[in-house]
Amino acid sequence: MRANYDWRPLEGYSQVATFTTDEEVQVFIELEEGKETWRKLLTQREFHCEASCKDKLDEEDRSKAVSYYPYEWMVRHFLEGDAAEVDIFFYPDGNVNLF
């Protein structure tokens, strides 16, 4: 984060990283399509898009685009006892999803 965005922890603040999966989607896919389909989804980086949207992306964006990640990283930046905090979500490849 520091190298890409010049983001640094503030003095006294703490950070906690968590890894989560979309368990509802996992259960649905495993029941409907089988565990092998779920494993394939975890390892596959394939862009799913109708032809009309593919031509709107340049080559670099197209190579990064995916239709769905079944998991994500989240970093919580907080000060103990303070209600204000920042949650930063990351795609598995390390790119920022949202905050």
C-alpha positions in Angstrom: 0.0 0.0 0.0 2.8 2.4 0.8 4.6 1.9 -2.5 1.4 2.0 -4.7 -0.7 4.6 -2.9 1.6 6.3 -0.3 -0.8 5.0 2.4 0.8 4.6 5.8 -0.6 3.6 9.2 -1.2 6.5 11.5 0.6 6.6 14.8 -1.3 4.6 17.4 -3.5 2.8 14.8 -3.6 -0.9 14.4 -4.2 -3.1 11.3 -5.9 -6.5 11.1 -6.0 -8.5 7.9 -8.8 -11.1 7.3 -9.4 -13.6 4.5 -13.0 -14.5 3.7 -14.7 -16.7 1.2 -18.3 -16.4 -0.2 -19.6 -19.4 1.7 -23.2 -19.1 0.3 -21.9 -19.2 -3.3 -19.5 -22.1 -2.4 -22.4 -24.2 -1.0 -24.6 -23.5 -3.9 -21.9 -24.3 -6.5 -20.8 -27.5 -4.7 -24.4 -28.7 -4.4 -25.4 -27.8 -8.0 -22.2 -28.4 -9.9 -19.9 -30.4 -7.6 -16.7 -29.7 -5.7 -14.5 -29.8 -8.8 -16.4 -26.8 -10.2 -15.7 -24.9 -7.0 -12.0 -25.8 -7.1 -11.8 -24.7 -10.7 -13.4 -21.3 -9.8 -10.8 -20.8 -7.1 -7.9 -21.3 -9.5 -9.3 -19.9 -12.8 -8.8 -16.3 -13.8 -11.1 -16.0 -16.8 -12.8 -13.0 -18.1 -16.6 -13.5 -18.6 -18.2 -10.8 -20.6 -20.6 -10.5 -23.5 -19.0 -9.4 -26.8 -20.5 -5.9 -26.5 -18.5 -5.1 -23.3 -15.2 -6.7 -24.4 -14.6 -4.2 -27.1 -15.0 -1.3 -24.5 -11.9 -2.5 -22.5 -8.3 -1.9 -23.6 -6.0 -4.9 -23.6 -4.6 -4.2 -20.1 -8.0 -3.9 -18.5 -9.2 -7.0 -20.3 -6.3 -9.0 -19.0 -7.1 -8.0 -15.4 -10.9 -8.3 -15.5 -12.7 -11.2 -14.0 -16.4 -11.8 -13.5 -16.2 -12.9 -9.9 -13.7 -13.7 -7.1 -15.1 -16.1 -4.5 -12.7 -14.8 -1.9 -11.1 -11.5 -0.8 -8.7 -9.9 1.7 -9.7 -7.1 4.0 -7.5 -4.9 6.0 -9.1 -3.0 8.9 -7.3 0.2 10.0 -8.5 1.3 13.4 -7.7 3.1 16.7 -8.7 1.1 19.8 -11.9 2.7 21.3 -12.6 4.9 18.3 -15.7 4.2 16.2 -14.1 5.6 13.1 -12.1 3.1 11.0 -11.2 2.2 7.5 -11.8 -1.2 5.8 -9.8 -1.8 2.6 -10.8 -4.8 0.4 -8.3 -6.4 -1.9 -8.7 -8.8 -4.8 -6.6 -12.0 -4.5 -4.0 -10.5 -6.9 -3.4 -7.6 -4.5 -5.2 -4.9 -6.3 -7.5 -2.7 -4.2 -11.2 -3.6 -4.6 -12.8 -0.8 -2.5 -12.6 0.9 0.8 
